[in-house]
Amino acid sequence: MKGQTIILDHLAGREAAARMVDGQLDDFFLGSDAVVPGAIYRAKADRPVKGQGGMFLTGPDGKFFLRQVKGLAPGDALLVQVTGFPEEGKATPVTTKLLFKSRYAIITPEAPGRNVSRSIRDEDRRDALLGLADGVLGDSPYGLILRSSCADARDEDIAEDIDAMQSLAARVLEDDGRDPALLADGDTPHLLAWREWTDPAEIVTKPGGFVDHGVLDALDQLQGGAVPLTSGAFLYVEPTRALVAVDVNTGKDTSPAAGLKANIDAARALPRILRVRGLGGQITLDLAPMAKKDRKTFEQVLRTALRTDSEETVMAGWTPLGHFELQRKRGRVPLSEVL
């Protein structure tokens, strides 16, 4: 099936959203019982963590960890935003740099100025968007980024979005409470789908959509042992307590060029597989054998594939044993918690 389809449904009693592109599962959001990234809290500084340059905070839903100590003392109240899901048994990571993000607009209180996404190249449209923003924000001190989705959106919808985010920012930033509290919820999977998947698509909201559109079959395949690649190679992705191990197997192809071919295929497919399975943290790639001179080619293909990925990933580099390591943000619920 060609084109994009967005399916809003539930999985194991949790709200979930799937995006199918040309019949392939390209992205997946899953609800969580944990603290949701994007949520904003009033928290209290607890104690610094020696050697880590951070501080534990007390929130209404458990412990937070902030990579900041300077200027904070135990008992101080501060506003923080959840940046990702915690590792098992660890505190939830947070930041003091708040962002108020929606489909068309991002309010940036820490970064004044009004900007338009670079992907919008039409100068007339850029000028019109900045004029629209000035009309809504007036002399507001908040910064603003207008997202790429504004290119073809209605001005009325954009203005409404900017005003909603500005109002939310004002409500949160003007809070003068002292006790730990939740001030703004993170987005649910269905809201995330509306916010992030802005390309034209068929929208399916009927219950049972995951079955009718092959989402469950795709999840089963990705959760299984071997994930087949277009070249005939196979990818094995196995989460452990310490890291995510990825093994590339050339399959039946034993030619001298098979290793590079399989590794390039794996590099193109890996961001999607990690994204859909909700995997993050330290990721170690055990690649198929290839000449050292081909490593730059592999890195370039992987870097290009990661450029369009929604989760921040750092390419850490090669190990002495020839493995390649990544550090990926834990921004999703791991499918293994449900399936």
Long-range contacts (C-beta under 8 A, 24 or more apart in sequence): 3-201, 3-202, 4-197, 4-199, 4-200, 4-201, 4-202, 5-201, 5-202, 5-203, 5-204, 5-213, 6-193, 6-197, 6-201, 6-202, 6-203, 6-204, 7-204, 7-209, 7-210, 7-213, 7-215, 8-189, 8-190, 8-193, 8-203, 8-204, 8-205, 8-209, 9-204, 9-207, 9-208, 9-209, 9-210, 9-215, 10-207, 11-210, 11-338, 12-338, 12-339, 14-189, 14-338, 15-188, 15-189, 15-190, 16-189, 16-210, 17-189, 17-190, 17-192, 17-193, 17-197, 18-210, 18-213, 18-215, 19-193, 19-197, 19-201, 20-213, 20-214, 20-215, 20-218, 23-214, 24-218, 25-214, 25-215, 25-218, 25-219, 25-222, 25-276, 26-272, 26-276, 27-197, 27-272, 27-275, 27-276, 27-310, 28-215, 28-219, 28-275, 28-276, 28-278, 28-335, 29-189, 29-192, 29-193, 29-332, 30-189, 30-278, 30-332, 30-333, 30-335, 30-338, 31-188, 31-189, 31-333, 32-85, 32-333, 32-337, 34-85, 34-86, 34-92, 34-333, 35-59, 35-61, 35-62, 35-82, 35-85, 35-92, 35-186, 36-82, 36-185, 36-186, 36-187, 36-188, 37-82, 37-83, 37-84, 37-85, 37-186, 37-331, 38-81, 38-82, 38-101, 38-186, 38-187, 39-81, 39-82, 39-182, 39-184, 39-185, 39-186, 40-79, 40-80, 40-81, 40-82, 40-98, 40-172, 40-182, 40-183, 40-184, 41-79, 41-80, 41-81, 41-82, 41-94, 41-180, 41-181, 41-182, 41-183, 42-77, 42-78, 42-79, 42-175, 42-177, 42-178, 42-179, 42-180, 42-181, 42-183, 43-77, 43-78, 43-79, 43-80, 43-94, 43-180, 44-75, 44-76, 44-77, 44-78, 44-178, 44-179, 44-180, 45-72, 45-73, 45-74, 45-75, 45-76, 45-77, 45-78, 46-74, 47-74, 48-72, 56-91, 57-91, 57-94, 58-180, 59-92, 59-180, 60-180, 60-181, 60-182, 61-92, 61-182, 62-91, 62-92, 63-91, 63-92, 64-91, 64-92, 64-93, 64-94, 65-90, 65-91, 65-92, 65-93, 65-94, 66-94, 66-95, 66-96, 67-93, 67-95, 68-96, 77-177, 77-178, 77-179, 79-172, 79-173, 79-175, 79-183, 82-186, 83-329, 83-331, 84-280, 84-329, 84-330, 84-331, 85-280, 85-330, 85-331, 85-332, 85-333, 86-330, 87-281, 87-330, 88-241, 93-330, 98-169, 98-172, 98-173, 100-165, 100-166, 100-168, 100-169, 100-172, 100-184, 101-165, 101-195, 102-161, 102-164, 102-165, 102-195, 103-147, 103-149, 103-161, 103-194, 103-195, 103-198, 104-146, 104-147, 104-149, 104-150, 104-153, 104-157, 104-158, 104-161, 104-162, 105-144, 105-145, 105-146, 105-147, 105-158, 105-161, 105-162, 105-165, 106-144, 106-145, 106-147, 106-165, 107-142, 107-143, 107-144, 107-162, 107-165, 107-166, 107-168, 107-169, 108-142, 108-143, 108-144, 108-145, 109-141, 109-142, 109-143, 109-169, 109-173, 110-143, 111-143, 112-141, 112-142, 112-143, 113-143, 113-144, 114-143, 114-144, 114-146, 115-143, 115-144, 115-145, 115-146, 116-145, 116-146, 116-150, 117-145, 117-146, 117-147, 117-148, 117-150, 119-148, 119-151, 120-146, 120-148, 120-150, 120-151, 122-151, 125-151, 128-155, 129-158, 132-158, 132-159, 132-162, 133-162, 135-159, 136-162, 136-163, 136-166, 137-162, 137-166, 140-166, 142-166, 142-169, 147-198, 148-198, 149-198, 196-310, 218-276, 219-276, 219-335, 219-339, 220-339, 222-273, 222-276, 222-277, 222-335, 223-277, 223-335, 223-336, 223-339, 227-269, 227-273, 229-262, 229-265, 229-266, 229-269, 230-265, 230-269, 231-261, 231-262, 231-265, 233-258, 233-261, 233-262, 233-265, 233-266, 233-288, 235-266, 235-269, 235-270, 235-273, 237-273, 237-274, 237-277, 237-279, 239-279, 239-334, 239-336, 242-282, 243-281, 243-282, 243-283, 243-284, 244-274, 244-279, 244-280, 244-281, 244-282, 244-283, 244-284, 245-284, 245-286, 246-270, 246-283, 246-284, 246-285, 246-286, 247-286, 248-285, 248-286, 248-287, 248-288, 249-288, 250-288, 258-288, 259-287, 259-288, 259-289, 259-290, 260-288, 260-290, 260-291, 260-294, 260-297, 260-298, 262-288, 263-287, 263-288, 263-290, 263-294, 263-298, 264-297, 264-298, 264-301, 267-298, 267-301, 267-302, 267-305, 268-301, 268-305, 270-302, 270-305, 271-305, 271-306, 271-308, 271-309, 271-313, 274-311, 274-328, 275-309, 275-310, 275-311, 275-332, 276-335, 277-334, 277-335, 277-336, 278-332, 278-333, 278-334, 278-335, 279-328, 279-332, 279-334, 280-311, 280-328, 280-329, 280-330, 280-331, 280-332, 281-327, 281-328, 281-330, 282-325, 282-326, 282-327, 283-325, 283-326, 283-327, 283-328, 284-319, 284-323, 284-324, 284-325, 284-326, 285-323, 285-324, 285-325, 285-326, 286-323, 287-322, 287-323, 287-324, 298-324
